[in-house]
């Protein structure tokens, strides 16, 4: 796999507005974008820390994947995302290695990235995302 860096760490929160008080007010980070990803039923907020981003994930509906995550596990780290060259190849490599895929093919994510997820049951409990900016 061609992984260049950690693209972002996704953190599930009940309220982006409440969580922003910590990230901006205490840590001194600046929220540079808020975006709704309707097909994933989530609102995202992004903060940059060096080359890596923090992505806050607020569920738009209680029965969304992030809503269910918060209901079952509470707020906290939801996933880790790796910046890759070739999401399709990474998915293929992961499947050949015996990992369970959530996405069989890439889909559109926040910030226009091409994304795909691996199931945490095959990645030692960590929901893993591959991200690729096809516009670069």
MARBA-3410 file (N, C-alpha, C, O; in Angstrom, 1 decimal):
136
0.8,-1.2,0.0,0.0,0.0,0.0,0.9,1.2,0.0,2.0,1.3,0.6 ~ 0.4,2.2,-0.7,1.1,3.5,-0.8,0.5,4.5,0.2,-0.3,5.3,-0.3 ~ 0.9,4.5,1.4,0.4,5.4,2.4,1.4,6.5,2.7,2.6,6.3,3.0 ~ 1.0,7.8,2.6,1.9,8.9,2.8,1.9,9.5,4.2,2.9,9.9,4.7 ~ 0.7,9.5,4.8,0.6,10.1,6.1,-0.8,9.9,6.7,-1.7,9.4,6.0
-1.0,10.2,8.0,-2.3,10.2,8.6,-3.0,11.4,8.1,-2.6,12.5,8.3 ~ -4.1,11.2,7.3,-4.9,12.3,6.8,-5.7,13.0,7.8,-5.7,14.2,7.9 ~ -6.4,12.2,8.6,-7.1,12.8,9.8,-7.5,11.8,10.8,-7.4,10.5,10.6 ~ -7.9,12.2,11.9,-8.4,11.4,13.0,-9.9,11.9,13.2,-10.1,13.1,13.5 ~ -10.8,11.0,13.0,-12.2,11.3,13.2,-12.7,11.1,14.6,-12.4,10.1,15.2
-13.3,12.1,15.1,-13.8,12.1,16.5,-15.3,12.4,16.5,-15.8,13.4,16.1 ~ -16.1,11.4,17.1,-17.5,11.5,17.2,-17.9,12.4,18.3,-17.4,12.2,19.4 ~ -18.7,13.4,18.0,-19.2,14.3,19.1,-20.7,14.5,19.0,-21.3,14.3,17.9 ~ -21.3,14.8,20.1,-22.8,15.1,20.0,-23.1,16.4,19.4,-24.1,16.6,18.8 ~ -22.1,17.4,19.7,-22.3,18.8,19.2,-21.0,19.4,18.8,-20.1,19.5,19.6
-20.9,19.7,17.5,-19.7,20.4,17.0,-19.5,21.7,17.7,-18.4,22.1,18.0 ~ -20.6,22.5,17.9,-20.5,23.8,18.5,-19.9,23.6,19.9,-19.1,24.5,20.3 ~ -20.3,22.6,20.7,-19.8,22.4,22.0,-18.3,22.0,22.0,-17.5,22.5,22.7 ~ -18.0,21.1,21.1,-16.7,20.5,21.0,-15.7,21.6,20.5,-14.5,21.6,20.9 ~ -16.2,22.5,19.6,-15.3,23.6,19.1,-14.8,24.5,20.2,-13.7,25.0,20.1
-15.5,24.6,21.3,-15.1,25.4,22.5,-13.8,24.8,23.0,-12.9,25.6,23.4 ~ -13.6,23.5,23.0,-12.4,22.9,23.5,-11.3,23.0,22.4,-10.2,23.5,22.8 ~ -11.5,22.7,21.2,-10.5,22.7,20.2,-10.0,24.1,19.9,-8.8,24.3,19.6 ~ -10.9,25.1,19.8,-10.5,26.5,19.6,-10.1,27.2,20.8,-9.1,27.8,20.9 ~ -11.0,27.1,21.9,-10.8,27.9,23.1,-9.6,27.4,24.0,-8.9,28.2,24.5
-9.5,26.1,24.1,-8.4,25.5,24.9,-7.1,25.2,24.1,-6.1,25.6,24.5 ~ -7.3,24.5,23.0,-6.1,24.1,22.3,-5.6,25.1,21.3,-4.5,25.1,20.9 ~ -6.5,26.1,21.0,-6.0,27.2,20.1,-6.0,26.9,18.7,-5.4,27.6,17.9 ~ -6.7,25.8,18.3,-6.8,25.4,16.9,-7.9,26.2,16.2,-8.8,26.8,16.9 ~ -7.9,26.3,14.9,-8.9,27.1,14.1,-9.7,26.1,13.3,-9.1,25.4,12.5
-11.0,26.1,13.4,-11.9,25.4,12.5,-11.9,26.1,11.2,-12.3,27.2,11.1 ~ -11.4,25.3,10.1,-11.4,26.0,8.8,-12.5,25.5,7.9,-12.6,26.1,6.8 ~ -13.3,24.5,8.3,-14.4,24.1,7.4,-15.4,23.3,8.2,-15.1,22.5,9.0 ~ -16.7,23.6,7.9,-17.8,22.8,8.4,-18.5,22.3,7.1,-18.9,23.1,6.3 ~ -18.8,21.0,7.1,-19.5,20.5,5.9,-20.5,19.4,6.3,-20.2,18.6,7.1
-21.6,19.4,5.6,-22.6,18.3,5.8,-22.3,17.2,4.7,-22.1,17.6,3.5 ~ -22.2,16.0,5.1,-22.0,14.9,4.2,-23.4,14.1,4.3,-23.5,13.2,5.1 ~ -24.3,14.4,3.5,-25.7,14.0,3.6,-25.8,12.5,3.5,-26.5,11.8,4.3 ~ -25.1,11.9,2.5,-25.2,10.4,2.3,-24.6,9.6,3.5,-25.0,8.5,3.7 ~ -23.8,10.2,4.4,-23.3,9.6,5.6,-24.0,10.1,6.8,-23.7,9.7,7.9
-25.0,11.0,6.6,-25.8,11.5,7.7,-24.9,12.1,8.8,-25.1,11.9,10.0 ~ -24.0,13.0,8.4,-23.0,13.5,9.4,-22.6,15.0,9.0,-22.6,15.3,7.8 ~ -22.4,15.8,10.0,-21.8,17.1,9.8,-20.4,17.0,10.3,-20.1,16.5,11.4 ~ -19.5,17.6,9.5,-18.0,17.5,9.9,-17.5,18.9,10.1,-18.0,19.9,9.5 ~ -16.5,19.0,11.0,-15.7,20.2,11.2,-14.3,19.8,11.2,-13.9,18.8,11.8
-13.4,20.6,10.5,-12.0,20.3,10.4,-11.1,21.3,11.0,-11.3,22.5,11.0 ~ -10.1,20.8,11.7,-9.0,21.5,12.3,-7.7,21.0,11.7,-7.5,19.7,11.6 ~ -6.7,21.8,11.4,-5.4,21.3,10.9,-4.4,21.4,12.0,-4.3,22.4,12.8 ~ -3.6,20.3,12.2,-2.5,20.2,13.1,-1.3,19.7,12.3,-1.2,18.5,12.1 ~ -0.5,20.6,11.9,0.6,20.2,11.0,0.0,19.7,9.7,-0.8,20.3,9.1
0.4,18.5,9.3,-0.1,17.9,8.0,-1.4,17.1,8.3,-2.0,16.7,7.4 ~ -1.7,16.9,9.6,-2.8,16.0,9.9,-4.0,16.9,10.3,-3.8,18.0,10.8 ~ -5.2,16.3,10.1,-6.4,17.1,10.5,-7.1,16.3,11.6,-7.0,15.1,11.7 ~ -7.9,17.1,12.3,-8.9,16.5,13.3,-10.2,16.7,12.6,-10.5,17.9,12.2 ~ -11.0,15.7,12.5,-12.4,15.8,11.9,-13.4,15.5,13.0,-13.5,14.3,13.5
-14.1,16.5,13.4,-15.3,16.2,14.3,-16.4,15.8,13.5,-16.7,16.3,12.4 ~ -17.1,14.8,14.0,-18.3,14.1,13.3,-19.5,14.2,14.2,-19.6,13.6,15.3 ~ -20.5,15.0,13.8,-21.7,15.2,14.5,-22.8,14.5,13.7,-23.0,14.8,12.6 ~ -23.5,13.5,14.3,-24.6,12.8,13.6,-25.7,13.7,13.2,-26.1,14.6,14.0 ~ -26.2,13.6,12.0,-27.4,14.3,11.6,-28.7,13.6,12.1,-29.8,14.3,12.2
-28.6,12.3,12.3,-29.7,11.5,12.8,-29.2,10.5,13.8,-28.1,10.0,13.7 ~ -30.0,10.2,14.7,-29.6,9.2,15.8,-29.3,7.8,15.2,-28.5,7.1,15.8 ~ -30.0,7.5,14.1,-29.7,6.1,13.6,-28.6,6.1,12.5,-28.5,5.1,11.8 ~ -27.9,7.2,12.4,-26.7,7.2,11.5,-25.6,6.4,12.1,-25.6,6.1,13.3 ~ -24.6,6.0,11.3,-23.5,5.3,11.8,-22.8,6.0,13.0,-22.5,5.4,14.0
-22.6,7.3,12.9,-21.9,8.0,14.0,-22.9,8.2,15.1,-22.4,8.1,16.3 ~ -24.2,8.3,14.9,-25.1,8.4,16.0,-25.2,7.1,16.8,-25.2,7.1,18.0 ~ -25.1,6.0,16.0,-25.1,4.7,16.7,-23.8,4.5,17.5,-23.8,3.9,18.6 ~ -22.7,4.9,16.9,-21.4,4.8,17.6,-21.5,5.6,18.9,-21.1,5.0,20.0 ~ -22.0,6.8,18.9,-22.1,7.6,20.2,-23.0,6.9,21.2,-22.7,6.9,22.4
-24.1,6.4,20.7,-25.1,5.7,21.6,-24.4,4.5,22.2,-24.6,4.2,23.4 ~ -23.6,3.7,21.5,-23.0,2.5,22.0,-21.7,2.7,22.8,-21.4,2.0,23.8 ~ -20.9,3.7,22.3,-19.5,3.9,22.9,-19.3,5.2,23.5,-18.3,5.4,24.2 ~ -20.2,6.2,23.2,-20.0,7.5,23.7,-19.1,8.3,22.8,-18.7,7.8,21.7 ~ -18.9,9.6,23.1,-18.1,10.4,22.2,-16.7,10.0,22.3,-16.2,9.4,23.3
-15.9,10.2,21.3,-14.5,9.9,21.3,-14.0,9.5,19.9,-14.7,9.7,18.9 ~ -12.8,9.0,19.9,-12.2,8.6,18.6,-13.0,7.6,17.8,-13.3,6.6,18.4 ~ -13.4,8.0,16.6,-14.2,7.1,15.8,-13.4,6.3,14.8,-13.6,5.2,14.6 ~ -12.4,7.0,14.1,-11.6,6.3,13.1,-10.3,7.1,12.9,-10.1,8.2,13.3 ~ -9.4,6.3,12.2,-8.2,6.9,11.7,-8.1,6.8,10.2,-8.5,5.8,9.7
-7.7,7.9,9.6,-7.7,7.9,8.1,-6.3,8.1,7.6,-5.6,9.0,8.0 ~ -6.0,7.3,6.6,-4.7,7.3,6.0,-4.8,7.9,4.6,-5.7,7.6,3.8 ~ -3.9,8.8,4.3,-3.8,9.4,2.9,-3.1,8.4,2.1,-1.9,8.0,2.4 ~ -3.7,8.0,1.0,-3.1,6.9,0.1,-3.1,7.4,-1.3,-3.8,8.3,-1.7 ~ -2.3,6.7,-2.1,-2.3,6.8,-3.5,-3.0,5.6,-4.1,-2.4,4.5,-4.0
-4.2,5.7,-4.6,-4.9,4.5,-5.1,-5.8,3.8,-4.1,-5.4,2.7,-3.6 ~ -6.9,4.4,-3.8,-7.8,3.8,-2.8,-8.3,2.4,-3.3,-8.3,1.4,-2.5 ~ -8.5,2.3,-4.6,-9.0,1.0,-5.1,-7.9,-0.1,-4.9,-8.3,-1.2,-4.5 ~ -6.7,0.2,-5.1,-5.6,-0.8,-4.9,-5.5,-1.1,-3.4,-5.2,-2.3,-3.1 ~ -5.6,-0.1,-2.6,-5.5,-0.4,-1.1,-6.6,-1.3,-0.7,-6.4,-2.2,0.1
-7.8,-1.1,-1.2,-8.9,-2.0,-0.9,-8.7,-3.4,-1.4,-8.9,-4.4,-0.7 ~ -8.1,-3.5,-2.6,-7.8,-4.8,-3.1,-6.7,-5.5,-2.3,-6.9,-6.7,-2.0 ~ -5.7,-4.8,-2.0,-4.6,-5.3,-1.1,-5.1,-5.8,0.2,-4.8,-6.8,0.7 ~ -6.0,-5.0,0.8,-6.6,-5.3,2.1,-7.4,-6.6,2.0,-7.4,-7.4,2.9 ~ -8.2,-6.7,1.0,-9.1,-7.8,0.8,-8.2,-9.1,0.6,-8.5,-10.2,1.1
-7.2,-9.0,-0.2,-6.3,-10.1,-0.4,-5.6,-10.5,0.9,-5.2,-11.7,1.0 ~ -5.4,-9.6,1.8,-4.7,-9.9,3.1,-5.7,-10.5,4.0,-5.4,-10.8,5.2 ~ -7.0,-10.6,3.6,-8.0,-11.2,4.5,-8.8,-10.3,5.3,-9.5,-10.7,6.2 ~ -8.6,-9.0,5.1,-9.3,-8.0,5.9,-10.8,-7.8,5.4,-11.1,-8.0,4.2 ~ -11.7,-7.5,6.3,-13.1,-7.3,6.0,-13.3,-5.8,5.5,-12.9,-4.9,6.3
-13.9,-5.6,4.4,-14.1,-4.3,3.8,-15.5,-3.8,4.2,-16.5,-4.6,4.2 ~ -15.6,-2.6,4.6,-17.0,-2.0,4.7,-17.4,-1.5,3.3,-18.5,-1.6,2.9 ~ -16.4,-0.9,2.6,-16.7,-0.4,1.2,-15.9,-1.3,0.2,-14.7,-1.5,0.3 ~ -16.6,-1.8,-0.8,-16.0,-2.6,-1.8,-15.4,-1.6,-2.9,-14.5,-2.1,-3.7 ~ -15.9,-0.4,-2.9,-15.4,0.6,-3.9,-15.4,2.0,-3.2,-16.1,2.2,-2.3
-14.5,2.9,-3.6,-14.4,4.2,-3.0,-15.7,5.0,-3.2,-16.5,4.7,-4.2 ~ -16.0,5.9,-2.3,-17.1,6.8,-2.4,-16.7,8.2,-2.1,-15.5,8.4,-1.6 ~ -17.5,9.2,-2.3,-17.2,10.6,-2.0,-17.3,10.8,-0.5,-18.3,10.5,0.1 ~ -16.3,11.5,0.0,-16.3,11.9,1.4,-16.2,13.4,1.6,-16.3,14.1,0.6 ~ -16.1,13.8,2.8,-15.9,15.3,3.1,-14.7,15.8,2.3,-13.7,15.1,2.0
-14.7,17.1,2.0,-13.6,17.8,1.4,-13.4,17.2,0.0,-12.3,17.4,-0.6 ~ -14.3,16.5,-0.6,-14.2,16.0,-2.0,-13.3,14.8,-2.1,-12.9,14.4,-3.2 ~ -12.9,14.2,-1.0,-11.9,13.1,-1.0,-12.6,11.8,-1.5,-13.8,11.7,-1.2 ~ -11.9,10.9,-2.1,-12.4,9.6,-2.4,-12.0,8.7,-1.2,-10.8,8.7,-0.8 ~ -13.0,8.1,-0.6,-12.8,7.4,0.7,-13.3,5.9,0.7,-14.1,5.6,-0.2
-12.8,5.1,1.5,-13.3,3.7,1.8,-12.8,3.3,3.1,-11.8,3.7,3.6 ~ -13.7,2.4,3.8,-13.4,2.0,5.1,-13.1,0.5,5.2,-13.7,-0.3,4.4 ~ -12.3,0.1,6.2,-12.1,-1.3,6.6,-12.8,-1.5,7.9,-12.9,-0.6,8.7 ~ -13.3,-2.7,8.0,-14.1,-3.0,9.2,-13.2,-3.2,10.5,-12.1,-3.8,10.4 ~ -13.5,-2.6,11.6,-12.7,-2.7,12.8,-12.5,-4.1,13.3,-11.5,-4.3,14.0
-13.4,-5.0,13.0,-13.2,-6.4,13.5,-12.0,-7.0,12.8,-11.6,-8.1,13.3 ~ -11.5,-6.5,11.7,-10.3,-7.1,11.1,-9.1,-6.2,11.2,-8.1,-6.5,10.7 ~ -9.2,-5.1,11.9,-8.1,-4.1,12.1,-7.8,-3.8,13.6,-7.6,-2.7,13.9 ~ -8.0,-4.8,14.4,-7.7,-4.7,15.8,-8.5,-3.6,16.5,-8.0,-2.9,17.4 ~ -9.8,-3.5,16.1,-10.7,-2.6,16.8,-10.7,-1.2,16.3,-11.4,-0.4,16.9
-9.9,-0.9,15.3,-9.8,0.5,14.8,-10.5,0.6,13.4,-10.0,0.0,12.5 ~ -11.5,1.4,13.4,-12.2,1.7,12.1,-11.1,2.4,11.3,-10.7,3.5,11.7 ~ -10.8,1.9,10.1,-9.7,2.5,9.3,-10.3,3.0,8.0,-11.0,2.3,7.3 ~ -9.8,4.2,7.6,-10.3,4.8,6.4,-9.1,5.1,5.5,-8.0,5.5,5.9 ~ -9.3,4.8,4.2,-8.3,5.3,3.2,-8.9,6.5,2.5,-10.1,6.5,2.2
-8.1,7.5,2.3,-8.5,8.8,1.7,-7.6,9.1,0.5,-6.3,8.9,0.6 ~ -8.1,9.6,-0.5,-7.3,10.0,-1.7,-7.9,11.3,-2.3,-9.1,11.4,-2.5 ~ -7.1,12.3,-2.5,-7.5,13.5,-3.2,-7.2,13.3,-4.6,-6.0,13.5,-5.1 ~ -8.2,13.0,-5.4,-8.0,12.7,-6.9,-7.7,14.0,-7.7,-7.4,13.9,-8.8 ~ -7.9,15.1,-7.0,-7.7,16.4,-7.7,-6.3,16.9,-7.6,-5.9,17.9,-8.3
-5.4,16.2,-6.9,-4.0,16.6,-6.8,-3.2,15.9,-7.8,-2.0,16.1,-7.8
END
